[in-house]
């Protein structure tokens, strides 16, 4: 039975979707005003593992991810997400482009990154700017139920009114509590510091790149309303699973719950909330001001295989903090290359890859499923994978089981089947391999074994004899 840690109840719970065999899943995607950091990508690969695991376990998954291309204000960094400058408008000024150009460029870049990291695409990347009417309609529902009020800069959600109607606000938060005055109050017109904008009015003295007419005047949606509106459009008023980074637990996700359940007369918006932990860098906080908010381009510049980032993330449970260093990533790449070369060697030893899946080892597959069902324990999955590789099972069984695991791991192992090993070896190793090949052809097996032992003990190279010749693996 699959168990997931529900951030809402703060307990490990049995996973029972609302419709048996079917899962509706929503992940908060990026605000497309700059390149995502490796901290952001940890969340998206965690989401990919959940998506892949659910599919592997036999669920029919409807997966949606949003792209925030309007309404996310800079005040979010100061504790008030309804204040400050729109991040896309700010980026447009910085790069001397329109906000629309910024949104397209960074949206395209994100989707490209998704594909390069072998993340399964959702049924839709839904953009806030393409769902303005849905957001307006949802704000109108909330207004009709009496949970809004107007200020000079927008339409706000009334948290106290929501609470007075028998609702609890902020129970998802990873803060001790979201109390009055706990956040920076920037707008004195707000009835309560916790209130948040559903619709913002355009400035009277300037024209924005992105603005729309509404029943309340020209303006644009607040940051939080988009996820509720688009989630409801594509997945319904009640969603099984909602994922995001742990930073969204403080205000964004509690606000999603409040506005959604206010609009639907207390229908529970999400059954299971899941959050991935922060990524640290060199033992400390990651931030653009610190110069360590690394992106995929930084990894490319160092010539490191991006899939090694997947491997690195899997070295820690998604709810545990993980410390990034370049040495740690390079170590993950080395281990990934060892895995890839193992798959190449195994495929060279298998007579035919036709119906290879019939050779999956059920004992290892059962353990694999057990680790997935225990809140997606990827470190144990990796450990099991290497245990399988070192086992005495046949090459065809090992290969079939590894490829089965890769349906969740997403290392693209099928792309390296029956390819020659690509270990970067020294001239000394090349000479020894040549001498060993000559000894084998002369049937001088004592000499062949002596050279094999030298390669293993001194150069950490393991040699396998196959029908196609010598295959090697780093150990």
C-alpha positions, -999 to 999 in steps of 0.1 A, spaced: 0 0 0 14 34 -10 20 58 18 28 95 14 36 122 39 7 147 39 19 182 48 -16 191 58 -19 165 85 19 162 91 16 124 91 24 95 68 -9 84 53 -22 56 31 -28 70 -3 -64 66 -14 -73 88 -44 -109 100 -47 -115 78 -77 -100 43 -75 -71 39 -99 -71 75 -110 -50 104 -96 -53 141 -103 -20 158 -96 -10 195 -97 25 209 -93 33 246 -88 57 254 -116 81 283 -121 76 321 -123 90 326 -158 111 358 -153 145 341 -151 163 308 -153 152 282 -127 179 273 -102 190 238 -92 170 244 -61 139 248 -82 148 218 -103 149 196 -72 112 203 -68 103 195 -104 123 162 -104 107 152 -71 74 158 -88 86 137 -117 94 108 -94 60 109 -79 44 110 -113 65 82 -126 60 61 -95 22 65 -96 22 54 -132 46 25 -124 22 14 -96 -7 13 -121 -25 46 -115 -39 66 -143 -24 101 -136 -37 134 -148 -8 158 -142 -9 195 -146 18 221 -140 14 259 -141 37 285 -155 33 318 -136 37 345 -162 19 374 -145 10 385 -110 39 372 -89 51 404 -71 85 411 -55 68 418 -21 66 381 -17 103 382 -5 93 407 22 64 388 36 35 404 16 29 387 -18 4 414 -27 29 443 -28 59 453 -49 66 451 -86 55 423 -109 85 401 -115 80 399 -152 75 436 -156 107 441 -136 126 416 -158 113 433 -189 128 466 -178 161 449 -169 164 431 -203 148 459 -223 121 436 -237 83 434 -232 69 413 -204 54 390 -231 88 384 -246 102 376 -212 74 352 -205 79 334 -238 117 332 -235 118 318 -200 88 295 -206 105 280 -236 137 276 -216 119 259 -188 102 234 -211 136 227 -227 151 220 -193 122 197 -185 130 176 -216 167 177 -210 163 164 -175 140 136 -188 110 149 -168 77 136 -181 55 164 -195 22 172 -179 -10 170 -199 -6 208 -201 17 236 -190 -10 260 -181 -1 297 -183 -17 323 -161 -20 348 -190 -40 322 -210 -66 317 -182 -75 353 -172 -113 347 -176 -111 316 -154 -94 336 -127 -119 365 -130 -148 340 -127 -133 324 -96 -128 358 -79 -164 366 -87 -175 334 -70 -155 343 -39 -170 378 -40 -205 365 -42 -199 344 -11 -188 376 8 -151 369 13 -137 399 -6 -133 437 -2 -119 465 -23 -90 488 -16 -74 515 -39 -50 489 -53 -71 458 -57 -96 432 -46 -85 413 -14 -95 381 3 -108 387 37 -91 361 60 -110 371 92 -144 368 74 -132 334 62 -123 323 97 -156 337 111 -174 313 88 -160 283 106 -128 278 85 -92 275 97 -66 296 79 -29 286 77 -31 250 89 -8 239 61 19 265 70 53 254 80 55 285 102 43 279 138 12 299 129 3 326 105 -8 352 130 -20 388 128 11 409 124 33 379 117 40 392 82 52 426 71 23 449 66 29 471 37 -6 481 26 -24 500 54 -57 495 37 -57 458 43 -80 447 71 -56 420 82 -19 416 74 -28 380 62 -52 392 36 -40 388 0 -48 402 -34 -71 383 -58 -71 411 -84 -47 440 -86 -55 473 -103 -32 487 -129 -13 519 -118 -32 550 -129 -1 568 -140 14 541 -163 4 513 -186 15 477 -179 25 453 -206 1 428 -192 -33 440 -181 -69 431 -187 -104 445 -182 -125 431 -154 -157 438 -134 -135 457 -110 -114 477 -135 -83 473 -156 -57 452 -139 -42 417 -135 -47 386 -113 -29 381 -79 -3 354 -77 -23 328 -57 -56 328 -77 -41 313 -109 -33 278 -93 -69 275 -79 -85 285 -112 -64 264 -135 -63 234 -111 -101 235 -110 -104 238 -148 -83 208 -156 -86 186 -126 -119 196 -109 -128 214 -77 -112 186 -56 -76 174 -64 -59 143 -51 -23 155 -49 -7 189 -49 31 193 -49 56 222 -45 87 234 -28 85 238 10 87 276 6 52 276 -7 38 262 25 40 295 43 15 316 23 9 305 -13 -6 271 -6 -26 282 25 -40 310 3 -49 284 -24 -68 264 2 -86 295 16 -98 310 -17 -107 276 -33 -127 264 -3 -144 298 0 -155 295 -36 -168 259 -34 -185 261 0 -159 243 20 -152 214 -4 -117 202 5 -95 215 -23 -66 190 -20 -65 157 -3 -27 152 -1 -2 181 0 35 171 -6 65 195 -3 101 190 -12 128 203 11 153 231 3 186 226 -15 216 240 3 248 250 -14 282 244 2 264 240 35 245 273 34 217 291 19 214 294 -19 207 329 -33 213 351 -63 228 377 -41 253 351 -29 263 341 -64 255 305 -59 220 302 -74 233 278 -100 213 270 -132 215 242 -158 237 265 -179 263 265 -151 263 227 -152 266 227 -190 296 250 -187 314 225 -165 306 197 -191 286 176 -166 258 154 -178 225 169 -167 211 135 -159 237 134 -131 216 160 -114 188 135 -112 211 110 -96 224 136 -71 189 145 -60 180 109 -54 209 106 -29 186 122 -3 149 118 6 128 145 -9 118 158 26 154 160 38 177 189 31 204 182 5 237 200 3 250 207 -32 287 210 -40 303 207 -74 324 177 -61 292 160 -51 276 165 -85 308 152 -102 308 122 -80 271 116 -90 282 118 -126 310 93 -121 286 69 -105 260 75 -132 287 67 -159 295 35 -140 258 26 -142 256 34 -179 287 14 -187 273 -15 -167 241 -14 -188 262 -13 -220 282 -43 -208 251 -63 -198 234 -55 -231 265 -68 -250 262 -101 -230 225 -106 -238 218 -125 -270 186 -107 -278 168 -77 -263 135 -90 -276 110 -95 -247 138 -87 -222 112 -75 -197 102 -112 -192 134 -116 -173 126 -91 -145 136 -105 -111 104 -104 -90 122 -104 -57 141 -72 -65 110 -57 -81 90 -63 -49 117 -45 -28 117 -17 -54 79 -13 -50 82 -14 -12 107 15 -13 85 35 -37 54 29 -15 72 41 16 69 78 6 92 75 -25 124 65 -7 149 71 -36 181 66 -16 170 31 -8 161 26 -44 196 35 -55 211 12 -29 189 -17 -42 199 -9 -77 236 -14 -69 228 -45 -48 212 -59 -80 242 -51 -101 266 -69 -77 243 -100 -74 249 -134 -90 219 -130 -113 223 -135 -150 231 -106 -173 197 -107 -189 179 -106 -155 200 -78 -143 194 -58 -174 157 -64 -175 153 -54 -139 175 -23 -143 154 -11 -172 123 -18 -152 136 4 -124 145 31 -149 108 37 -156 109 56 -123 146 66 -121 144 83 -156 181 78 -164 174 71 -200 191 37 -198 173 23 -229 193 49 -250 226 32 -242 217 -4 -249 242 -24 -269 266 6 -272 303 2 -265 317 13 -231 328 49 -230 352 49 -200 380 74 -204 410 52 -199 447 60 -198 474 48 -222 487 24 -196 453 7 -193 449 6 -231 483 -12 -233 474 -37 -206 440 -44 -223 458 -50 -256 484 -73 -239 456 -92 -222 437 -96 -255 468 -111 -271 473 -135 -241 436 -146 -245 440 -153 -282 471 -174 -274 451 -192 -247 477 -180 -221 451 -178 -194 476 -174 -165 489 -142 -181 454 -130 -190 444 -135 -154 475 -117 -141 468 -86 -162 431 -87 -152 442 -86 -116 465 -56 -122 437 -37 -139 414 -44 -110 438 -38 -81 458 -9 -95 435 9 -119 401 -1 -105 390 -15 -139 369 -47 -140 372 -67 -172 345 -90 -186 350 -114 -215 321 -114 -239 314 -127 -274 322 -92 -286 355 -90 -269 366 -74 -236 342 -51 -219 353 -29 -189 337 -13 -160 350 12 -134 348 0 -98 
